[in-house]
């Protein structure tokens, strides 16, 4: 094993050395040429998954033909899950040799470095070359597309209860002990900490089954030794070739292995599929027990993002390609591109097109909407085959307060114990040692160095420290300030917000001693006014002779569940879905739904550095659409477990049509509209804030009716985009001549309707399928968007189990407007099923 690890290290070092020499040589050979970069090259020949789909169709046709002749036994052995039949496809090595041959013939005698051969979802490769070499490749007949690589970025004890899982969805699956069993969720993220109990396979008496349809491996390195994987964590790899070629990969903190040096990947994996009942202990305090949404699901990790630089599309595409080939059922992407993809449409980028092939292979894809809200068109997940999730709050908050001696109470943050009585307050600026002045260190008030202070003055008091932008940037830390307070024998710490930190939203932070962080400048001003007015000074010298201010801290360890929730968080990206870089509106509803994403407890890597306040802890509380997406990935696993034959669009439909529009008090879901003081700037959420609504875990397991869309539908949609035919051919190897290119986004059979431009009138069709066990009678109601009239035909229908019903929706503009307006269509079954479909119309011309 040791010799193998040495070999891996040698290969890694040689790769770095080669890249350095390669780049140096390129620059020396022609200093006038642009420096080499990573390009993603796709070929015209279809990838393996498309060939396999055609092969499977042929086998199915033969199977049905033989069935008609009464002999079906001979071919049933061929009709296996997608991994079982790969041996009779073109071997990976053959496709890789084809790629090598193209490079050799095109770049005769020139230097280049191939990083990956993609073969399963897209047929192509990524390569380090100069722009001139990229131009040569683009002119080859076999080459379809050459795209410059781009960067990407990363965008729970109570949420199972808030989503109703223990009494609802888990009960339907046989309890948490079987919820999600047999389903494999693949995570494209920053890796995983395999030692965390959330990923152990021995926490229950029942052993985990081995999913027969999964063929992935567990990479073994010094950082990720043999035995890291088990029956729960069944696959782990890392992808970093694009980063290495750029010379920015730092193996000491990024780890050339699936090990998570960031924390983000460990967190998202445990939200979706972490074990049930794992104690959450942070800073020595207990915060309950954690569980993933589908605690018996299996986890496969594909590390393509890293702490120090984020990630690159070439590595992400390689990870997606491998996940699909391994046989995952669901892919979770808590990542988004750093910019909108250029070109004729946002949908045409290597990541989304690889995910289209993944959907064709039957994989449900979940992606975070992005943390770029609340402005319109801030969406970072674009395509209709991707299920996009925004972030909402849940009802658990940790409240902390400081009670001043003048009977004023100031609310604050901080997962900290309280004080048992009033203690004297002392500002760090008034407790400096004799040889320290503010002139020596303008940031001394942040309490980062205990040697700057007089211990005798601080002992037994509450130390007041400032919280500036340096804490946000990681230059100062809460942890270091607490260490200072401990060394000075302070009983606790009070942080006030620097007035220059405007609109910053503070996450609850663990404190190992009594303390509070006052997050608002107004509250901070009240504290300082009271403190300064309580000082007694010598009349002549003006020196402080008595610190008169006292306070008591209530503590923030106890959760409060009385907050109205859910509400859409200010940072959650909003629609409309931008179709291109000109921000034209797409006829698509984004996000699809919202899910819990704010203040989420979940597992944390022992080496995690993404949040400095949780370094060294085994759990962390994080916020973002990154946390919302894995909630939905876990719920999708429950649906897939109950309905194994459900297509990705059927799972998406079940999650969408059953989503709720109301908070736990029965009022409409609200959306925060401003980064600064978000709770004071709220309006009723629209479909561009929350899509179909807030996920309803239990109802999604019994949707009644579903809307189905196929790969061919998505291809027809892409072919309808102006000038898209050559781009579609380049990415898929398929001609638009074989598809109906008159289908727009509004015509896709989605559980929502979006019309970017309604010129006079239009008819949109939807087809629903009854997946319930019984026949049902439905009546239809609707509320029309402002400036539009709607009629749905038929307005009533009966539908047998397994049958379909066509619905025609007639739109008519009754006024001209360029302001988006919203409505709803509801299908109400007599046996209790309710199907919710949001409607948005932007430009209206009457």
C-alpha positions in Angstrom: 0.0 0.0 0.0 2.8 2.4 0.9 4.6 1.8 -2.4 1.3 2.4 -4.3 0.8 5.7 -2.4 4.4 6.7 -3.3 3.7 5.9 -6.9 0.5 8.1 -6.8 2.5 11.0 -5.3 5.2 10.6 -7.9 2.7 10.6 -10.7 1.1 13.8 -9.2 4.5 15.5 -8.9 5.5 14.5 -12.4 2.2 15.9 -13.7 2.8 19.2 -12.0 6.4 19.3 -13.3 5.2 18.4 -16.8 2.6 21.2 -16.8 5.2 23.7 -15.6 7.6 22.7 -18.3 4.9 22.6 -20.9 3.6 26.1 -20.1 7.1 27.4 -19.9 8.0 25.9 -23.3 4.9 27.3 -24.9 5.7 30.8 -23.7 9.4 30.5 -24.8 8.5 29.1 -28.2 6.2 32.1 -29.1 5.9 34.9 -26.6 3.4 36.7 -29.0 0.9 33.9 -28.7 -1.7 33.8 -26.0 -0.9 31.4 -23.1 -2.3 27.9 -23.2 -5.7 27.2 -21.5 -8.0 24.3 -21.0 -10.6 23.6 -23.7 -13.4 21.1 -23.7 -13.7 19.4 -27.1 -16.8 17.4 -28.2 -16.9 15.1 -31.1 -19.8 14.4 -33.6 -20.1 10.7 -32.8 -22.7 10.1 -30.1 -21.5 9.1 -26.6 -21.9 5.7 -25.0 -25.2 6.5 -23.2 -26.9 7.4 -26.5 -25.5 4.2 -28.2 -26.7 2.2 -25.2 -30.2 3.7 -25.3 -30.5 2.8 -28.9 -29.1 -0.7 -28.2 -31.6 -1.1 -25.4 -34.5 0.0 -27.6 -33.5 -2.6 -30.2 -33.3 -5.3 -27.5 -36.7 -4.2 -26.2 -38.2 -4.4 -29.6 -36.8 -7.9 -30.1 -38.0 -8.8 -26.6 -41.5 -7.7 -27.4 -41.4 -9.5 -30.7 -40.3 -12.8 -29.1 -43.0 -12.3 -26.4 -45.6 -12.4 -29.2 -44.2 -15.8 -30.2 -44.4 -17.1 -26.7 -40.6 -17.3 -25.9 -39.3 -14.5 -23.8 -36.7 -16.3 -21.6 -33.7 -16.1 -23.9 -33.4 -12.4 -23.9 -34.4 -11.4 -20.4 -30.8 -11.6 -19.3 -30.0 -8.7 -21.6 -32.5 -6.4 -20.0 -30.4 -5.3 -17.1 -29.8 -2.0 -15.3 -27.7 0.4 -17.2 -24.4 -0.6 -15.6 -24.8 -4.3 -16.2 -24.6 -4.1 -20.0 -21.6 -1.8 -20.5 -19.3 -4.6 -21.3 -20.7 -5.0 -24.8 -20.4 -1.2 -25.5 -17.3 0.3 -27.1 -14.6 0.0 -24.4 -13.4 3.2 -22.7 -9.9 2.5 -23.9 -11.0 2.5 -27.5 -12.7 5.9 -27.2 -9.7 7.3 -25.4 -7.5 6.0 -28.3 -9.7 7.7 -30.8 -9.3 11.0 -28.9 -5.5 10.5 -28.7 -5.4 9.8 -32.5 -7.3 13.1 -33.3 -4.9 15.1 -31.1 -1.8 13.5 -32.7 -3.0 14.0 -36.2 -4.2 17.5 -35.7 -1.3 18.8 -33.6 1.6 16.9 -35.3 4.8 17.4 -33.3 3.2 20.2 -31.1 3.0 20.1 -27.3 -0.4 19.5 -25.6 -1.7 17.8 -22.5 -5.0 15.8 -22.6 -6.7 15.9 -19.2 -9.8 13.7 -19.6 -11.5 11.5 -22.1 -15.3 11.9 -21.8 -17.2 8.9 -23.3 -20.4 8.1 -21.4 -22.5 11.3 -21.4 -20.6 13.3 -24.0 -18.0 12.1 -26.5 -15.0 14.3 -26.2 -12.0 15.3 -24.1 -10.5 18.2 -22.3 -7.0 19.4 -23.3 -4.5 22.0 -22.4 -3.6 23.8 -25.7 -3.1 27.3 -27.1 -5.9 29.2 -28.9 -4.2 28.5 -32.2 -4.2 24.8 -31.5 -7.9 25.1 -30.4 -8.6 26.7 -33.8 -6.9 23.8 -35.6 -9.0 21.3 -33.7 -12.2 23.1 -34.4 -11.6 22.7 -38.1 -11.4 18.9 -38.0 -14.4 17.1 -39.5 -14.8 14.8 -36.5 -14.8 17.7 -34.0 -18.2 19.2 -33.2 -17.4 21.9 -30.6 -14.4 23.5 -28.8 -15.3 25.5 -25.7 -13.0 27.3 -23.3 -13.1 25.9 -19.8 -14.9 28.0 -17.1 -15.0 28.2 -13.3 -17.7 27.1 -11.0 -18.4 27.7 -7.2 -20.2 26.2 -4.3 -23.4 28.1 -4.0 -29.9 19.2 10.2 -31.5 18.4 13.5 -34.9 19.8 12.8 -35.7 20.0 9.1 -36.9 16.4 8.9 -39.6 17.4 11.5 -40.4 20.6 9.8 -40.9 18.7 6.5 -43.1 16.2 8.3 -40.9 13.2 7.6 -41.2 11.2 10.9 -45.0 11.1 10.8 -45.4 11.2 7.0 -43.0 10.2 4.3 -40.8 8.0 6.4 -43.8 6.1 7.7 -44.9 5.4 4.1 -41.4 4.0 3.4 -41.5 1.8 6.5 -39.8 4.2 8.9 -36.4 6.0 8.9 -34.7 2.6 9.1 -35.6 1.9 5.4 -36.1 5.4 4.0 -34.2 5.7 0.8 -32.8 2.2 0.9 -31.2 1.0 -2.4 -31.0 4.5 -3.9 -27.6 5.9 -4.8 -27.1 9.7 -4.6 -24.1 11.1 -6.3 -22.6 14.4 -5.0 -20.5 16.6 -7.2 -18.9 18.7 -4.5 -15.8 19.2 -2.3 -15.5 15.6 -1.2 -16.4 13.9 2.1 -15.1 13.1 5.5 -15.4 9.3 5.6 -14.8 9.1 9.3 -18.0 10.9 10.2 -20.6 8.8 12.0 -23.2 10.2 9.6 -21.7 8.0 6.9 -21.0 4.9 8.9 -22.7 1.6 7.9 -22.9 0.1 11.4 -25.1 2.5 13.2 -28.1 0.1 13.1 -28.5 -3.6 13.5 -29.8 -4.0 9.9 -26.8 -4.1 7.5 -26.9 -1.9 4.4 -27.7 -3.8 1.2 -25.3 -3.6 -1.7 -27.0 -1.8 -4.7 -26.4 -4.2 -7.6 -26.9 -1.4 -10.2 -23.9 0.6 -8.9 -20.4 -0.1 -10.3 -18.3 2.8 -8.8 -15.0 2.4 -7.0 -13.5 3.9 -3.9 -10.2 5.7 -4.6 -7.4 4.9 -2.2 -4.8 7.5 -1.3 -2.7 8.4 1.8 -5.5 10.9 2.7 -8.3 8.5 1.9 -7.0 5.1 3.0 -8.4 1.7 2.3 -11.5 1.1 4.3 -12.8 4.7 4.0 -15.8 3.4 2.0 -18.3 1.0 3.3 -21.9 -0.1 2.5 -23.2 3.4 3.1 -20.4 5.4 1.4 -20.1 3.2 -1.7 -18.0 5.3 -4.0 -15.5 8.1 -3.9 -13.3 9.7 -6.5 -11.6 13.1 -7.2 -11.2 15.2 -10.3 -8.6 18.0 -10.4 -6.8 17.8 -13.8 -8.0 21.2 -15.0 -6.9 22.8 -11.7 -3.5 21.1 -11.7 -2.8 22.3 -15.2 -3.4 25.9 -14.1 -0.8 25.5 -11.3 -3.3 26.5 -8.6 -3.8 23.1 -7.0 -2.4 23.1 -3.4 -2.2 19.5 -2.3 -1.6 20.4 1.3 -5.0 22.0 1.7 -7.0 20.8 -1.3 -6.0 17.1 -1.0 -5.5 15.0 -4.2 -8.2 12.6 -2.9 -11.9 12.5 -2.2 -11.2 13.8 1.3 -13.1 17.0 2.1 -10.7 19.8 3.1 -13.5 22.4 2.8 -16.6 21.0 4.7 -19.2 21.9 2.1 -19.4 18.4 0.5 -19.6 16.6 3.9 -22.4 19.0 4.8 -24.5 18.5 1.7 -24.1 14.7 1.7 -25.4 14.4 5.2 -28.3 16.7 4.6 -29.5 14.4 1.8 -28.5 11.0 3.1 -26.8 11.2 6.5 -27.6 8.5 9.1 -30.5 9.0 11.4 -30.1 9.9 15.1 -26.5 11.2 15.1 -25.9 13.5 18.2 -25.0 17.1 17.3 -22.4 18.4 19.7 -20.7 21.7 18.9 -18.4 23.7 21.2 -19.2 21.2 23.9 -23.0 22.0 23.6 -25.7 19.6 22.6 -28.1 20.6 19.8 -30.2 17.4 19.3 -29.8 14.6 16.8 -29.3 14.9 13.1 -30.7 12.9 10.1 -30.6 13.1 6.4 -33.8 13.2 4.4 -33.2 9.7 3.1 -31.1 8.2 5.9 -30.8 4.7 4.3 -29.7 6.0 0.9 -26.2 5.2 -0.4 -23.7 8.0 -1.0 -21.2 8.2 -3.9 -18.8 11.2 -3.9 -17.2 12.9 -7.0 -15.0 15.6 -5.7 -14.5 18.3 -8.3 -14.5 21.5 -6.1 -11.8 22.7 -3.8 -11.4 25.1 -0.9 -8.7 27.4 -2.4 -10.1 28.0 -5.9 -13.5 26.5 -6.4 -13.6 24.3 -9.5 -13.7 24.2 -13.3 -16.1 22.8 -15.8 -13.7 20.3 -17.3 -13.4 18.6 -13.9 -17.1 18.9 -13.1 -18.1 17.3 -16.5 -15.6 14.5 -15.8 -17.2 13.9 -12.4 -20.8 13.9 -13.9 -19.7 11.6 -16.7 -18.2 9.1 -14.1 -21.2 9.3 -11.8 -23.6 8.5 -14.6 -21.4 5.6 -15.8 -21.2 4.3 -12.2 -25.0 4.1 -12.0 -26.1 6.7 -9.5 -29.8 7.3 -9.4 -29.7 11.0 -8.4 -27.0 13.7 -8.9 -26.8 16.6 -6.4 -25.1 19.8 -7.6 -24.8 22.4 -4.9 -22.6 24.4 -7.3 -23.3 27.0 -10.0 -21.2 28.6 -12.8 -19.4 31.9 -11.9 -21.0 33.6 -14.9 -23.8 33.0 -17.4 -22.7 30.7 -20.2 -22.0 32.7 -23.4 -23.5 31.8 -26.7 -27.0 31.7 -28.2 -28.6 30.3 -25.1 -27.6 29.6 -21.5 -28.6 25.9 -21.9 -25.7 25.3 -24.3 -22.8 24.7 -22.0 -20.8 21.5 -21.3 -22.2 21.0 -17.8 -25.9 21.3 -18.7 -25.5 19.3 -21.9 -23.8 16.5 -19.9 -26.7 16.6 -17.5 -29.1 16.3 -20.4 -27.5 13.0 -21.2 -27.6 12.0 -17.6 -31.4 12.7 -17.6 -31.7 10.5 -20.7 -30.0 7.8 -18.7 -32.7 8.0 -16.1 -30.8 10.1 -13.5 -32.7 12.8 -11.6 -30.5 16.0 -11.4 -30.9 18.6 -8.6 -29.1 21.9 -8.7 -28.9 24.9 -6.3 -30.4 28.0 -7.7 -27.5 30.1 -6.6 -26.9 32.7 -3.8 -27.2 35.8 -6.0 -30.7 36.9 -5.0 -32.8 38.8 -4.5 -32.6 40.7 -7.8 -34.7 39.4 -10.8 -32.9 37.2 -13.4 -30.3 36.3 -10.8 -30.8 32.6 -11.5 -27.7 30.4 -12.0 -29.4 27.1 -13.0 -31.1 27.3 -16.3 -32.2 24.2 -18.1 -35.6 22.5 -18.0 -34.2 19.0 -17.4 -32.5 20.2 -14.2 -34.5 20.5 -11.0 -33.6 23.9 -9.5 -34.0 24.6 -5.8 -34.1 27.9 -4.0 -33.6 28.5 -0.3 -36.2 29.1 2.3 -36.2 29.3 6.1 -37.6 26.8 8.6 -39.1 27.6 12.0 -36.2 26.9 14.3 -34.1 29.9 15.5 -31.6 30.3 18.3 -32.3 33.5 20.1 -29.8 35.2 22.3 -30.2 38.5 24.1 -28.3 40.9 26.4 -30.1 42.5 29.3 -28.5 45.9 30.1 -28.5 47.4 33.6 -30.9 50.1 32.4 -33.5 47.5 31.6 -33.0 47.7 27.8 -32.9 44.3 26.0 -30.8 43.9 22.8 -31.3 40.8 20.6 -28.3 39.1 19.2 -26.8 36.0 17.9 -24.4 33.3 19.2 -24.8 29.7 20.1 -23.5 30.3 23.6 -24.3 29.7 27.2 -25.7 32.6 29.2 -24.5 34.2 32.4 -26.0 33.4 35.8 -26.2 37.1 36.9 -25.2 40.7 36.0 -21.5 41.3 35.3 -19.6 44.5 34.8 -19.0 45.5 31.1 -15.5 46.6 30.0 -14.5 47.7 26.5 -11.4 46.2 25.1 -10.2 49.7 24.2 -10.4 50.6 27.9 -8.4 47.5 29.1 -5.2 47.9 27.1 -1.9 47.0 28.6 0.5 49.9 29.4 2.6 49.3 26.3 -0.4 49.0 23.8 -2.2 51.9 22.1 -4.8 52.1 19.4 -2.2 53.9 17.4 0.0 50.8 17.4 -2.9 48.6 16.3 -6.1 50.1 15.0 -7.8 46.7 15.2 -6.9 46.0 18.8 -10.6 46.3 19.7 -11.2 43.0 17.9 -9.6 41.2 20.8 -7.3 39.0 18.7 -4.2 39.1 21.0 -4.4 38.7 24.7 -0.9 40.3 25.3 -2.5 43.6 24.3 -4.7 43.7 27.4 -4.5 44.2 31.2 -5.6 40.9 32.7 -6.4 42.4 36.1 -8.8 44.9 34.5 -10.7 42.3 32.5 -10.8 39.5 35.1 -14.4 38.7 36.1 -16.0 41.1 33.6 -17.8 40.9 30.3 -15.3 42.0 27.6 -16.7 44.2 24.8 -15.0 43.6 21.4 -15.7 45.0 18.0 -16.9 42.9 15.0 -15.6 44.5 11.7 -15.3 43.5 8.1 -12.1 41.7 9.0 -14.2 38.9 10.6 -16.2 38.6 7.3 -12.9 38.3 5.4 -11.4 35.8 7.9 -8.6 38.1 9.0 -10.0 38.1 12.5 -12.0 35.3 14.1 -14.5 34.8 16.9 -12.5 31.8 18.0 -9.4 33.9 18.6 -11.4 36.6 20.5 -12.8 33.9 22.7 -9.3 32.6 23.3 -8.2 36.1 24.3 -11.1 36.4 26.7 -10.3 33.1 28.3 -6.7 34.0 28.8 -7.7 37.2 30.4 -10.2 35.4 32.8 -13.2 37.2 31.4 -16.6 35.7 32.2 -17.8 36.3 28.6 -17.7 38.4 25.4 -20.0 40.9 23.8 -19.4 41.7 20.2 -20.8 44.9 18.7 -21.1 45.5 15.0 -18.7 48.0 13.4 -20.9 50.7 11.7 -19.1 50.1 8.4 -20.4 46.5 8.2 -23.7 47.3 6.5 -26.3 44.7 5.7 -24.2 41.7 6.7 -26.2 38.7 7.8 -24.6 36.8 10.6 -25.0 33.1 11.0 -25.3 31.7 14.5 -21.8 31.2 15.7 -20.7 28.6 18.4 -19.1 30.2 21.5 -17.5 28.1 24.2 -18.2 30.7 26.9 -21.0 33.1 27.7 -21.3 35.6 24.8 -23.4 37.4 22.2 -22.9 39.0 18.9 -25.1 42.1 18.3 -25.6 41.9 14.5 -27.2 45.3 14.0 -25.5 48.7 14.0 -28.5 50.2 15.8 -28.3 47.6 18.6 -24.6 48.2 18.8 -25.1 51.9 19.2 -27.6 51.4 22.1 -25.0 49.2 23.8 -22.2 51.7 23.5 -24.3 54.6 24.5 -25.3 52.8 27.7 -21.7 51.7 28.4 -20.2 55.2 27.8 -22.9 57.0 29.9 -22.1 54.6 32.8 -18.4 55.4 33.0 -17.2 57.4 35.9 -14.1 59.6 35.2 -11.7 61.6 37.3 -12.7 65.3 37.0 -9.1 66.4 36.4 -7.4 63.6 34.6 -10.5 62.3 32.8 -9.3 58.8 33.5 -11.9 56.1 34.1 -12.2 55.4 37.7 -15.2 53.1 37.6 -16.9 50.9 35.0 -20.6 51.3 35.9 -22.3 49.4 33.1 -23.6 45.9 33.9 -25.4 43.2 31.8 -26.6 39.7 31.8 -26.6 37.4 28.7 -29.5 35.1 28.3 -27.7 32.6 26.1 -28.5 31.1 22.7 -28.4 27.3 23.2 -32.2 26.8 23.3 -34.1 26.6 20.0 -37.2 28.6 19.5 -39.9 27.2 17.1 -42.3 30.1 17.0 -40.9 31.9 13.9 -43.2 32.2 10.9 -41.9 29.9 8.2 -41.1 29.1 5.5 -40.1 32.3 3.8 -37.8 32.7 0.8 -34.4 34.0 1.8 -33.0 37.2 0.4 -29.9 35.5 -1.1 -31.9 32.8 -3.0 -31.6 33.4 -6.7 -34.8 34.6 -8.5 -36.4 34.2 -11.9 -37.3 34.8 -14.6 -34.9 32.3 -16.1 -32.4 34.2 -18.4 -32.3 32.5 -21.8 -29.1 34.2 -22.9 -26.4 36.7 -22.0 -28.7 39.5 -23.2 -31.1 38.5 -20.4 -33.9 37.6 -22.7 -36.6 35.7 -20.7 -37.0 32.0 -21.3 -40.4 30.3 -21.3 -39.4 28.3 -18.3 -40.2 28.5 -14.6 -37.1 28.8 -12.3 -36.7 28.0 -9.5 -38.7 24.8 -9.5 -39.3 24.8 -5.7 -37.8 26.1 -2.5 -36.6 24.0 0.4 -35.0 24.5 3.8 -31.6 26.2 3.2 -31.1 28.6 6.1 -29.3 27.8 9.4 -29.0 24.1 8.6 -27.2 21.8 11.0 -25.3 19.0 9.2 -22.1 17.0 9.3 -18.8 18.8 9.0 -15.4 17.6 7.9 -12.8 17.4 10.6 -10.5 19.3 8.2 -13.2 21.7 7.0 -12.1 25.3 6.6 -15.1 26.8 4.7 -16.4 28.3 8.0 -13.5 29.2 10.3 -15.9 29.3 13.3 -16.7 25.6 12.9 -13.1 24.4 12.4 -12.4 21.3 14.3 -16.1 20.6 14.9 -18.0 17.6 13.7 -21.2 19.6 12.8 -21.8 23.0 11.4 -24.7 25.3 10.8 -24.6 26.7 7.2 -27.0 28.7 5.0 -27.4 28.8 1.2 -29.2 27.2 -1.8 -26.3 24.7 -1.5 -28.1 23.4 1.7 -31.6 23.5 0.0 -30.7 21.3 -3.0 -29.7 18.2 -1.0 -32.9 18.4 1.0 -34.7 17.8 -2.4 -32.1 15.2 -3.5 -33.0 13.2 -0.4 -36.8 13.6 -0.9 -36.3 12.5 -4.5 -34.6 9.3 -3.2 -37.8 8.6 -1.2 -39.9 9.0 -4.4 -37.6 6.9 -6.4 -37.7 4.2 -3.7 -41.5 4.1 -3.8 -41.8 4.5 -7.6 -38.7 2.7 -9.1 -39.8 3.2 -12.7 -40.4 7.0 -12.3 -38.5 9.0 -14.9 -36.6 12.2 -13.8 -39.5 14.3 -15.1 -42.0 12.3 -13.1 -40.0 12.8 -9.9 -39.8 16.5 -10.7 -43.6 16.6 -11.3 -44.3 14.9 -8.0 -42.2 17.4 -6.1 -43.6 20.4 -7.9 -47.3 19.8 -8.1 -47.6 18.9 -4.4 -45.6 21.9 -3.1 -47.3 24.2 -0.6 -48.0 27.9 -1.0 -48.6 28.6 2.7 -46.5 28.9 5.8 -47.1 26.9 9.0 -49.5 29.6 10.2 -51.7 29.2 7.1 -50.6 32.6 5.6 -49.0 33.0 2.2 -45.3 32.3 2.0 -43.3 35.6 2.1 -40.1 36.5 0.3 -37.3 38.7 1.6 -36.7 41.4 -1.0 -33.6 43.2 0.3 -30.1 42.3 1.5 -30.1 44.9 4.2 -32.8 44.4 6.9 -34.4 41.5 5.0 -37.1 40.9 7.6 -38.3 44.4 7.2 -38.5 44.1 3.4 -40.8 41.2 2.7 -43.6 40.7 0.1 -45.8 37.8 -0.8 -43.7 35.3 -2.8 -44.3 34.9 -6.5 -43.4 31.9 -8.7 -40.2 33.7 -9.6 -39.2 33.6 -5.9 -40.4 30.0 -5.1 -41.4 28.3 -8.2 -44.3 25.9 -7.4 -43.8 26.5 -3.7 -42.2 24.9 -0.7 -41.6 21.2 -0.9 -44.1 18.9 0.7 -42.3 15.6 1.4 -45.4 13.5 2.3 -47.6 14.7 -0.5 -44.9 14.2 -3.1 -45.2 10.4 -2.4 -48.9 10.5 -3.5 -49.1 13.1 -6.3 -52.1 11.6 -8.1 -51.3 13.1 -11.5 -47.9 13.7 -13.0 -46.6 15.6 -16.0 -44.0 13.7 -18.1 -41.3 15.1 -20.4 -38.8 13.1 -22.4 -35.3 13.6 -23.8 -36.9 14.0 -27.2 -39.1 16.8 -25.8 -36.0 18.6 -24.5 -34.2 18.1 -27.8 -37.2 19.6 -29.7 -37.1 22.6 -27.3 -33.4 23.1 -28.0 -33.9 22.8 -31.7 -36.6 25.6 -31.6 -34.1 28.2 -30.4 -33.0 30.5 -33.2 -29.7 29.4 -34.8 -29.4 26.4 -32.5 -29.3 23.6 -35.1 -25.5 23.5 -35.5 -25.0 23.9 -31.7 -27.3 21.0 -31.0 -25.5 18.8 -33.5 -22.2 19.8 -32.0 -23.2 18.8 -28.5 -25.3 15.8 -29.1 -24.3 14.5 -32.5 -27.9 14.5 -33.5 -29.6 16.5 -36.2 -32.6 18.8 -35.5 -34.2 17.4 -38.7 -35.5 14.5 -36.6 -37.2 16.7 -34.0 -40.2 18.9 -33.9 -38.5 22.3 -33.8 -41.7 24.3 -33.2 -41.8 23.4 -29.5 -41.0 26.4 -27.2 -40.4 26.2 -23.4 -44.0 26.9 -22.8 -45.0 23.8 -24.8 -42.8 21.4 -22.8 -45.1 19.2 -20.7 -43.9 20.8 -17.4 -45.9 21.2 -14.2 -45.8 25.0 -14.8 -46.5 27.4 -17.6 -44.3 30.4 -18.4 -44.9 32.7 -21.4 -42.3 35.3 -21.9 -44.2 37.1 -24.7 -48.0 36.7 -25.1 -48.9 38.4 -28.4 -52.7 38.6 -28.4 -53.6 35.0 -27.6 -52.1 31.5 -27.4 -53.0 27.9 -26.6 -50.8 25.7 -24.5 -51.3 22.0 -24.0 -50.5 19.8 -21.0 -50.9 16.0 -20.6 -51.4 14.5 -17.2 -51.1 10.8 -16.3 -52.9 9.2 -13.3 -50.3 7.2 -11.3 -52.7 6.6 -8.4 -54.1 3.1 -7.9 -57.7 4.2 -8.5 -59.8 6.1 -11.0 -60.5 9.7 -10.0 -62.7 12.6 -11.0 -61.0 16.0 -11.2 -62.4 19.6 -11.4 -60.1 22.4 -12.5 -60.0 26.0 -11.1 -57.7 28.8 -11.9 -56.7 32.4 -11.2 -55.5 34.3 -14.2 -52.4 36.6 -14.2 -53.2 40.3 -14.2 -53.8 41.5 -17.8 -54.6 38.0 -19.0 -57.7 35.8 -19.3 -57.4 32.0 -19.0 -59.7 29.1 -19.9 -58.8 25.5 -19.3 -60.6 22.7 -21.3 -61.9 20.4 -20.2 -62.8 22.0 -16.9 -63.8 18.5 -15.5 -62.7 15.0 -16.3 -62.6 11.5 -15.0 -59.3 9.6 -15.5 -58.7 5.9 -14.9 -55.5 4.6 -13.2 -52.6 4.6 -15.6 -54.4 6.7 -18.3 -53.7 10.1 -19.7 -55.7 13.3 -20.1 -55.0 16.2 -22.5 -55.6 19.7 -21.1 -55.8 22.8 -23.4 -55.0 26.1 -21.7 -56.2 29.2 -23.6 -54.4 32.5 -22.9 -55.7 35.9 -24.1 -54.0 39.3 -23.4 -56.5 41.8 -22.1 -54.1 44.6 -21.8 -50.5 45.5 -22.9 -47.8 45.4 -20.2 -44.2 44.5 -19.8 -44.5 43.7 -16.1 -44.7 40.0 -15.1 -47.9 38.8 -13.6 -48.8 35.4 -12.0 -51.6 33.0 -11.7 -52.4 29.4 -10.7 -54.2 26.4 -12.2 -55.4 23.8 -9.7 -56.7 20.3 -10.4 -58.8 19.0 -7.5 -59.5 15.3 -7.3 -62.5 13.9 -5.5 -60.2 11.5 -3.6 -58.1 14.2 -2.1 -55.3 14.8 -4.7 -54.5 18.4 -5.4 -52.3 19.3 -8.4 -50.8 22.8 -8.3 -49.5 24.5 -11.4 -48.0 28.0 -11.3 -48.5 30.4 -14.3 -46.3 33.4 -15.3 -46.8 35.8 -18.2 -44.3 38.6 -18.7 -44.8 40.7 -21.8 -48.4 41.0 -22.8 -49.7 42.6 -26.1 -53.4 42.9 -26.3 
